[in-house]
Amino acid sequence: MNGKEDFSIFNVSTDHIPEAERVPLLREFYCRGVLKSEVDATDGKPFAASFTSHALPDAQLVIGGLFGARVIRTKQLVVDGNDSLAVMANRSGVVRISGRGRDLQLHPGDAVLTSAEDVTAFERMSLGSCFSLRVPRRVLAPMIVDVDDAVMRVIPEGTHGLRLLVDYAMALVREKALAVPALRRLGVAHLHDLLALVLGATDDARELAGRRGVKAARLQKAKFLIVNDCWRQGLSVATVAHELGVTPRYLQRLFEADGKTFSSFLTEQRLKRAHRMLREPDFAERPVSSIAYDVGFGDLSYFNRCFRRAYGATPSDVRSGEAL
């Protein structure tokens, strides 16, 4: 466990843990890091688990996988006063969830909303991983048309906003944005907005989410696509917009509202990649022109001008160590 002010990370893994100690370890994780629950090993199946919990103000993200055990929020535990709501998205494998008289199966991409006030059993039927976002009922209920009606109903893969919610949450974790107080507060607000859209937001919440959460999530995903594909010379505002399902002009406005243009962000990422390559011994024999083309530039002169403007030095200066 590590924590700072209103943010903490709690990890658990059964790797290298004796079989007899695994169930108590996972039970402690749920009681301390997620939600008080009982854990029972499944007969005849190997038991393994690996989870990370990110605890935030009015939100908790849990990412990981479990196999060979049932997690049960028992009748004895639901009286603890916890009324939080959690959306669980199955990322791979098959999951079975029972509660409110329903027995559901989640296939990859499906999700479900559960309530801590209900007796609920969770069991993974095959190896895989899940993502869950838990929020207080007082936060979510005013944003949803009928929050109780949304509990224990399968949210199919392809539901509007579901993929956006998961991708945005994973990006917050991957980029360690939650460790920064200002970004943490903004990120939690966006998660609330996106979750409300998935579950059926009220008109007011939908309007707010449209201005705030969805735009932030789309911009985040666009940046992620650019960072990973910036080396492609054919990458353009049109190709990224097509991937996101929006118009090029809409995407340009998202970047402009963030203080940059699409082109400037793309060029910045290509220059960063070139700068790293110039300083790495593995590319010491690669000509500067080859590196420029490898990172997505089609014009060497333009690359050199942009590089000098960004770093105040030539690519050769950086390679030789004369400049950082």
C-alpha positions as CSV (number, residue, x, y, z in Angstrom):
1,M,0.0,0.0,0.0
2,N,1.2,3.5,-0.7
3,G,-0.9,6.7,-0.1
4,K,-0.7,10.4,-0.2
5,E,-3.4,12.6,1.2
6,D,-6.6,11.5,-0.6
7,F,-5.0,9.0,-2.9
8,S,-3.7,5.5,-2.3
9,I,-2.7,2.5,-4.3
10,F,-3.2,-1.1,-3.0
11,N,-1.7,-4.1,-4.8
12,V,-2.2,-7.8,-4.2
13,S,-0.9,-10.8,-6.1
14,T,-0.9,-14.5,-5.3
15,D,2.3,-15.0,-7.3
16,H,4.9,-16.6,-5.0
17,I,2.3,-17.0,-2.2
18,P,1.8,-20.5,-0.7
19,E,-1.6,-21.9,-1.7
20,A,-2.9,-22.0,1.8
21,E,-2.3,-18.3,2.3
22,R,-4.0,-17.1,-0.9
23,V,-7.6,-17.0,0.2
24,P,-6.8,-15.0,3.4
25,L,-4.7,-12.7,1.4
26,L,-7.4,-11.9,-1.1
27,R,-10.0,-11.6,1.7
28,E,-7.8,-9.0,3.3
29,F,-7.5,-7.2,0.0
30,Y,-11.2,-6.9,-0.4
31,C,-11.8,-5.9,3.2
32,R,-9.1,-3.2,3.2
33,G,-8.8,-2.2,-0.5
34,V,-12.2,-2.7,-2.1
35,L,-15.4,-3.8,-0.4
36,K,-15.9,-6.2,2.6
37,S,-16.5,-9.6,1.0
38,E,-16.0,-13.3,1.7
39,V,-13.7,-15.3,-0.6
40,D,-14.0,-19.0,-1.2
41,A,-11.7,-21.2,-3.3
42,T,-13.4,-23.2,-6.1
43,D,-13.0,-26.9,-5.7
44,G,-10.7,-28.5,-8.3
45,K,-9.4,-25.2,-9.8
46,P,-6.1,-23.5,-9.3
47,F,-6.5,-20.3,-7.4
48,A,-4.7,-17.1,-8.6
49,A,-5.4,-13.4,-8.3
50,S,-3.7,-10.1,-9.2
51,F,-5.3,-6.8,-8.5
52,T,-4.5,-3.1,-8.1
53,S,-6.8,-0.7,-6.4
54,H,-6.6,3.1,-6.8
55,A,-8.6,4.8,-4.0
56,L,-9.7,8.4,-4.8
57,P,-12.1,10.9,-3.4
58,D,-15.6,9.7,-4.5
59,A,-14.1,7.0,-6.8
60,Q,-12.2,3.7,-6.7
61,L,-10.6,2.0,-9.7
62,V,-9.8,-1.7,-9.4
63,I,-8.0,-3.5,-12.2
64,G,-7.0,-7.1,-12.3
65,G,-7.9,-10.7,-12.6
66,L,-9.1,-13.7,-10.5
67,F,-9.5,-17.3,-11.1
68,G,-10.5,-20.3,-9.0
69,A,-12.5,-18.5,-6.4
70,R,-15.9,-16.9,-5.6
71,V,-16.2,-13.5,-4.1
72,I,-19.4,-13.0,-2.1
73,R,-20.9,-9.9,-0.6
74,T,-22.9,-11.9,2.1
75,K,-26.0,-11.1,4.0
76,Q,-24.0,-10.5,7.1
77,L,-21.7,-8.0,5.3
78,V,-24.3,-5.8,3.5
79,V,-25.4,-4.3,6.8
80,D,-22.1,-2.4,7.1
81,G,-23.6,0.8,5.8
82,N,-21.7,0.8,2.5
83,D,-24.2,1.8,-0.3
84,S,-21.7,2.4,-3.0
85,L,-22.4,1.5,-6.6
86,A,-19.8,-0.1,-9.0
87,V,-19.7,-0.7,-12.7
88,M,-17.6,-3.8,-13.6
89,A,-16.4,-4.2,-17.1
90,N,-15.2,-7.6,-18.2
91,R,-12.1,-7.2,-20.4
92,S,-11.4,-10.8,-21.2
93,G,-12.7,-14.3,-20.3
94,V,-16.2,-15.0,-18.9
95,V,-17.6,-13.8,-15.6
96,R,-20.7,-14.9,-13.7
97,I,-22.5,-12.5,-11.3
98,S,-25.5,-13.4,-9.2
99,G,-27.7,-10.9,-7.3
100,R,-31.2,-9.5,-7.0
101,G,-32.5,-12.9,-8.2
102,R,-30.5,-12.7,-11.4
103,D,-27.7,-14.8,-12.7
104,L,-25.7,-13.0,-15.4
105,Q,-22.8,-13.8,-17.6
106,L,-20.4,-11.1,-18.8
107,H,-18.5,-11.8,-22.0
108,P,-15.5,-9.7,-23.1
109,G,-16.6,-6.1,-23.4
110,D,-19.8,-6.5,-21.3
111,A,-20.3,-4.7,-18.0
112,V,-22.8,-4.6,-15.1
113,L,-23.7,-2.2,-12.3
114,T,-23.8,-3.7,-8.8
115,S,-24.8,-2.3,-5.4
116,A,-22.9,-2.8,-2.1
117,E,-26.4,-3.0,-0.5
118,D,-27.1,-6.3,-2.3
119,V,-26.0,-9.8,-1.6
120,T,-23.9,-10.5,-4.7
121,A,-21.6,-13.4,-5.8
122,F,-18.9,-13.0,-8.4
123,E,-17.1,-15.9,-10.1
124,R,-14.8,-16.0,-13.1
125,M,-15.5,-18.9,-15.4
126,S,-12.3,-18.6,-17.4
127,L,-9.0,-16.8,-17.1
128,G,-9.3,-13.1,-17.8
129,S,-9.3,-9.6,-16.3
130,C,-11.8,-6.9,-15.2
131,F,-12.0,-3.2,-14.6
132,S,-14.3,-1.7,-12.0
133,L,-15.2,1.8,-11.0
134,R,-16.9,2.2,-7.6
135,V,-18.5,5.5,-6.6
136,P,-20.7,6.6,-3.7
137,R,-24.5,6.3,-4.3
138,R,-24.9,10.0,-3.3
139,V,-22.7,11.0,-6.2
140,L,-24.2,8.8,-8.9
141,A,-27.9,8.7,-8.0
142,P,-28.7,12.3,-8.9
143,M,-27.1,11.9,-12.3
144,I,-29.1,8.9,-13.3
145,V,-32.7,8.7,-14.5
146,D,-33.3,5.6,-12.4
147,V,-30.2,4.2,-10.7
148,D,-31.9,1.2,-9.1
149,D,-33.3,0.1,-12.4
150,A,-29.8,0.0,-13.8
151,V,-28.4,-2.4,-11.1
152,M,-27.8,-6.0,-12.2
153,R,-28.5,-5.5,-15.9
154,V,-26.0,-6.5,-18.5
155,I,-24.5,-3.5,-20.2
156,P,-23.5,-5.0,-23.6
157,E,-20.3,-4.3,-25.4
158,G,-21.0,-1.4,-27.8
159,T,-23.2,0.5,-25.3
160,H,-22.7,4.2,-25.9
161,G,-19.8,5.6,-23.8
162,L,-18.8,2.2,-22.3
163,R,-15.5,1.8,-24.2
164,L,-14.8,5.5,-23.7
165,L,-15.2,5.2,-19.9
166,V,-12.9,2.2,-19.7
167,D,-10.2,3.7,-22.0
168,Y,-10.2,7.0,-20.1
169,A,-9.9,5.3,-16.8
170,M,-7.0,3.1,-18.0
171,A,-5.3,6.1,-19.5
172,L,-5.5,7.9,-16.1
173,V,-3.8,4.9,-14.5
174,R,-1.3,4.3,-17.3
175,E,-0.1,7.9,-17.4
176,K,0.0,8.3,-13.6
177,A,-2.3,11.3,-13.8
178,L,-4.1,10.3,-10.6
179,A,-0.9,11.2,-8.6
180,V,-1.3,14.9,-9.4
181,P,-4.0,16.5,-7.2
182,A,-5.4,18.8,-9.9
183,L,-5.6,16.1,-12.5
184,R,-7.0,13.7,-9.9
185,R,-10.0,16.0,-9.2
186,L,-10.6,16.6,-12.8
187,G,-10.2,12.9,-13.7
188,V,-12.7,11.8,-11.1
189,A,-15.3,14.4,-12.3
190,H,-14.9,13.1,-15.9
191,L,-15.3,9.5,-14.7
192,H,-18.6,10.4,-13.0
193,D,-19.8,12.1,-16.1
194,L,-18.9,9.1,-18.4
195,L,-20.4,6.6,-16.0
196,A,-23.7,8.6,-15.9
197,L,-23.8,8.6,-19.7
198,V,-23.3,4.8,-19.8
199,L,-26.1,4.2,-17.3
200,G,-28.6,6.7,-18.6
201,A,-27.9,10.3,-17.4
202,T,-30.5,12.8,-16.7
203,D,-30.8,15.7,-19.2
204,D,-28.8,18.0,-17.0
205,A,-26.1,15.5,-16.3
206,R,-25.9,14.5,-20.0
207,E,-25.5,18.1,-21.0
208,L,-22.7,18.6,-18.4
209,A,-21.0,15.4,-19.4
210,G,-21.1,16.4,-23.1
211,R,-19.2,19.6,-22.2
212,R,-16.8,18.0,-19.8
213,G,-16.4,14.2,-19.6
214,V,-16.9,13.0,-23.1
215,K,-14.7,15.7,-24.6
216,A,-11.9,15.1,-22.1
217,A,-12.0,11.3,-22.8
218,R,-12.0,11.7,-26.5
219,L,-9.1,14.1,-26.4
220,Q,-7.2,11.7,-24.1
221,K,-7.8,8.8,-26.5
222,A,-6.8,10.9,-29.5
223,K,-3.5,11.8,-27.8
224,F,-3.0,8.1,-27.0
225,L,-3.4,7.2,-30.6
226,I,-1.1,9.9,-31.8
227,V,1.6,9.0,-29.3
228,N,1.6,5.4,-30.3
229,D,1.2,5.9,-34.1
230,C,3.1,9.2,-34.6
231,W,5.7,7.4,-36.7
232,R,3.1,6.8,-39.5
233,Q,3.6,9.4,-42.2
234,G,-0.1,9.0,-43.2
235,L,-1.3,9.9,-39.7
236,S,-3.6,12.9,-40.0
237,V,-6.5,14.6,-38.2
238,A,-8.8,12.8,-40.6
239,T,-7.5,9.3,-39.8
240,V,-7.6,9.9,-36.0
241,A,-11.0,11.4,-36.2
242,H,-12.2,8.4,-38.2
243,E,-10.8,6.1,-35.5
244,L,-12.7,8.1,-32.8
245,G,-15.9,8.3,-34.8
246,V,-16.0,12.1,-34.9
247,T,-15.4,14.8,-37.6
248,P,-11.9,16.2,-38.2
249,R,-13.2,19.7,-37.3
250,Y,-14.6,18.4,-34.0
251,L,-11.2,16.9,-33.2
252,Q,-9.4,20.0,-34.1
253,R,-11.6,22.0,-31.7
254,L,-10.8,19.6,-28.9
255,F,-7.1,20.3,-29.4
256,E,-7.6,24.0,-29.7
257,A,-9.5,24.1,-26.4
258,D,-6.6,22.3,-24.9
259,G,-4.2,25.0,-26.0
260,K,-2.6,23.3,-29.0
261,T,-3.4,22.3,-32.6
262,F,-3.6,18.7,-33.8
263,S,-0.5,19.3,-36.0
264,S,1.6,20.8,-33.2
265,F,0.9,17.9,-30.9
266,L,1.7,15.4,-33.6
267,T,4.9,17.2,-34.5
268,E,5.9,17.4,-30.8
269,Q,5.5,13.6,-30.4
270,R,7.5,12.9,-33.5
271,L,10.3,15.2,-32.2
272,K,10.3,13.5,-28.8
273,R,10.7,10.1,-30.4
274,A,13.5,11.4,-32.6
275,H,15.2,13.0,-29.6
276,R,15.1,9.7,-27.7
277,M,16.5,7.7,-30.7
278,L,19.4,10.2,-31.1
279,R,20.5,9.6,-27.5
280,E,20.2,5.8,-27.6
281,P,23.3,3.7,-28.4
282,D,21.1,1.3,-30.4
283,F,20.6,4.0,-33.0
284,A,24.1,5.4,-33.0
285,E,24.9,4.2,-36.5
286,R,21.5,5.3,-38.0
287,P,21.8,8.4,-40.1
288,V,19.8,11.4,-38.9
289,S,17.8,11.4,-42.1
290,S,16.8,7.8,-41.5
291,I,15.6,8.7,-38.0
292,A,13.7,11.7,-39.3
293,Y,11.8,9.4,-41.7
294,D,11.4,6.7,-39.1
295,V,9.5,9.0,-36.8
296,G,7.1,10.3,-39.5
297,F,8.8,13.3,-41.1
298,G,8.7,13.3,-44.9
299,D,11.0,16.4,-45.3
300,L,14.5,16.4,-43.8
301,S,14.8,20.2,-43.9
302,Y,11.5,20.7,-42.1
303,F,12.6,18.1,-39.5
304,N,15.8,20.0,-38.9
305,R,14.0,23.3,-38.5
306,C,11.4,21.9,-36.1
307,F,14.1,20.1,-34.1
308,R,16.2,23.2,-33.6
309,R,13.1,25.2,-32.7
310,A,12.1,22.6,-30.0
311,Y,15.5,21.8,-28.5
312,G,17.7,24.8,-29.4
313,A,20.2,22.5,-31.0
314,T,20.7,20.4,-34.1
315,P,20.1,16.6,-34.1
316,S,23.9,16.1,-34.5
317,D,24.5,18.2,-31.4
318,V,22.1,16.0,-29.4
319,R,23.7,12.8,-30.8
320,S,27.2,13.9,-29.9
321,G,26.2,14.9,-26.4
322,E,26.9,18.6,-26.9
323,A,23.3,19.3,-26.1
324,L,20.7,17.5,-24.1
